[in-house]
Each structure stands twice: as C-alpha cells, then as structure tokens.
Amino acid sequence: MLLSIIHGIFNKKQNMNELAQLAKAGDKEVLHDLLFANTAFMKKTASFVCKRPIDEHDEEFSIAMNAFHDAIVTFEPSKGASFLTFAHLIIKRRLVDFIRQESARNEKLQYVDESSQTFLDHQSIHTYTETQQVEARKEELVLYRQALANYNLSFKELTKCSPKHTDSRKTAFYIAQIISESDELYTYLIANKKLPIKEIESLVEVSRKTIERHRKYIIAVVLLLNSDFNFLKDYVKGEII
C-alpha cells in the first residue's frame, strides 16, 4: 500500500478520497501510510501558513500532522471537496489558531482589544431595527456590485457562470476560502486582478483547467469573504469550513 501511494498510483482525487475513507473506517495500515506519504504536503502547508521553512522538529509540524489526522477522521467526500483540499484548510485553521494563541500570550492587551472589537461587531449587527437591516442589505448589494465591477464581473454574469454541480461549487468555494485566508494569495489577486493559478495548483488537488473554468465564481467568493458585508455572508455560512 505504501509503495503504491509513494509512486503516485493514488494521486487522483477519487482514489485519495477512498483512502481517506478507509483510514477513517479504522484501517490503521492505510492511516499510517497516508500520514507517512503526505509528510511533504504537511510541511509545505505549514511553511505556507507560517511563512518560513518547517521541519519535523518544529511544533508547527506536529500541529499540522495532528490536523491532517483529524482531517481524515472528519472528511466527508459527499460535500464535494477533495481530501487534500480539505486537509489544507484544516491544517491552516489549526496553525492560525496556534499562532494567535502564541501572540495572545505575548500581547495580552492586543488580544483583549481584538476580542472586544469582535464583541462590538457582533453586538452592532443585532442592534439594527428590521427596517435598518433591509437598508443595510441593499447598501451591501450596491457595494458588492461595485467590487465585482472592478474585476469586470456582474451579478448577471455570475448567474450564468456559477458551477452547476454541487461538488464543483464546493471545490470552487474551498479554493476561494484558501485564497481569502492567505495574505500572499489575496494580495496577488487584488494587485493583478487575476487568480494566482500556479500557486493554487501547488496547494490543492485541482487541475488548472478546473480552476480557470470557475475563475469568475472563485474571485466573486473571495471578494465576499474578505468584505464587511455581514448580511450577504449569511447566505454562504453553510459553505465555510
């Protein structure tokens, strides 16, 4: 089994998903082989998040490996994302939480300020009257339309190009989520008005053709996720990992 994984026989999305399912079902040999064969993937993802080289001696690598294991346990192929795309997001989330916790220990005051701001943001949303909520939604739609226009996109065009199949939509959404949570990838998108396709290819198990096919949808989702359009974001909460 291990040699097959190493030699690339199980590199296709469907087979990798099947291996994750076997490991999740209790096949310890497959679980061990997946962890071993994807060591480089864990290091690469951890290095990408931490913006420095990560090896087996770093605590961040241990966190990445535990997150990869948890990704196996919680992976649901029916939701549309490939296993490695899902694992990348889980590893990133765990490392971001770790970095924030470390920062909190050293900068307690900053942590308190951020927590207070989060509370105030949440509180402010719920102080709107029903009429104000309607007006706020209208305003967000206007601003979102303007943001899309900067990329030559429109609501009408997005309706036509949005992925028709659930698994395709989920995959495109997860790619958008990765971009929105990466300073490097998001900055590239904003500066160049196009997707960093080469970098995305190295992070997710998706072909260039698929990324290009859903380019407009991915950009639109990134712009929404990285906006302050809280009402509009409510419509996609179920898609976010």
Secondary structure in CASP SS format (residue, H / E / C, confidence):
PFRMAT SS
TARGET T0000
AUTHOR 0000-0000-0000
METHOD secondary structure of the structure
MODEL  1
M C 1.00
L H 1.00
L H 1.00
S H 1.00
I H 1.00
I H 1.00
H C 1.00
G C 1.00
I C 1.00
F C 1.00
N C 1.00
K C 1.00
K H 1.00
Q H 1.00
N H 1.00
M H 1.00
N H 1.00
E H 1.00
L H 1.00
A H 1.00
Q H 1.00
L H 1.00
A H 1.00
K H 1.00
A C 1.00
G C 1.00
D C 1.00
K H 1.00
E H 1.00
V H 1.00
L H 1.00
H H 1.00
D H 1.00
L H 1.00
L H 1.00
F H 1.00
A H 1.00
N C 1.00
T H 1.00
A H 1.00
F H 1.00
M H 1.00
K H 1.00
K H 1.00
T H 1.00
A H 1.00
S H 1.00
F H 1.00
V H 1.00
C H 1.00
K C 1.00
R C 1.00
P C 1.00
I C 1.00
D C 1.00
E C 1.00
H C 1.00
D C 1.00
E H 1.00
E H 1.00
F H 1.00
S H 1.00
I H 1.00
A H 1.00
M H 1.00
N H 1.00
A H 1.00
F H 1.00
H H 1.00
D H 1.00
A H 1.00
I H 1.00
V H 1.00
T H 1.00
F C 1.00
E C 1.00
P H 1.00
S H 1.00
K H 1.00
G C 1.00
A C 1.00
S C 1.00
F H 1.00
L H 1.00
T H 1.00
F H 1.00
A H 1.00
H H 1.00
L H 1.00
I H 1.00
I H 1.00
K H 1.00
R H 1.00
R H 1.00
L H 1.00
V H 1.00
D H 1.00
F H 1.00
I H 1.00
R H 1.00
Q H 1.00
E H 1.00
S H 1.00
A H 1.00
R H 1.00
N H 1.00
E C 1.00
K H 1.00
L H 1.00
Q H 1.00
Y H 1.00
V H 1.00
D H 1.00
E H 1.00
S H 1.00
S H 1.00
Q H 1.00
T H 1.00
F H 1.00
L H 1.00
D H 1.00
H H 1.00
Q H 1.00
S H 1.00
I H 1.00
H C 1.00
T C 1.00
Y C 1.00
T C 1.00
E H 1.00
T H 1.00
Q H 1.00
Q H 1.00
V H 1.00
E H 1.00
A H 1.00
R H 1.00
K H 1.00
E H 1.00
E H 1.00
L H 1.00
V H 1.00
L H 1.00
Y H 1.00
R H 1.00
Q H 1.00
A H 1.00
L H 1.00
A H 1.00
N C 1.00
Y C 1.00
N C 1.00
L C 1.00
S C 1.00
F H 1.00
K H 1.00
E H 1.00
L H 1.00
T H 1.00
K H 1.00
C H 1.00
S C 1.00
P C 1.00
K C 1.00
H C 1.00
T H 1.00
D H 1.00
S H 1.00
R H 1.00
K H 1.00
T H 1.00
A H 1.00
F H 1.00
Y H 1.00
I H 1.00
A H 1.00
Q H 1.00
I H 1.00
I H 1.00
S H 1.00
E C 1.00
S C 1.00
D H 1.00
E H 1.00
L H 1.00
Y H 1.00
T H 1.00
Y H 1.00
L H 1.00
I H 1.00
A H 1.00
N H 1.00
K C 1.00
K C 1.00
L C 1.00
P C 1.00
I H 1.00
K H 1.00
E H 1.00
I H 1.00
E H 1.00
S C 1.00
L C 1.00
V C 1.00
E C 1.00
V C 1.00
S C 1.00
R H 1.00
K H 1.00
T H 1.00
I H 1.00
E H 1.00
R H 1.00
H C 1.00
R H 1.00
K H 1.00
Y H 1.00
I H 1.00
I H 1.00
A H 1.00
V H 1.00
V H 1.00
L H 1.00
L H 1.00
L H 1.00
N C 1.00
S C 1.00
D C 1.00
F C 1.00
N H 1.00
F H 1.00
L H 1.00
K H 1.00
D H 1.00
Y H 1.00
V H 1.00
K H 1.00
G H 1.00
E H 1.00
I C 1.00
I C 1.00
END
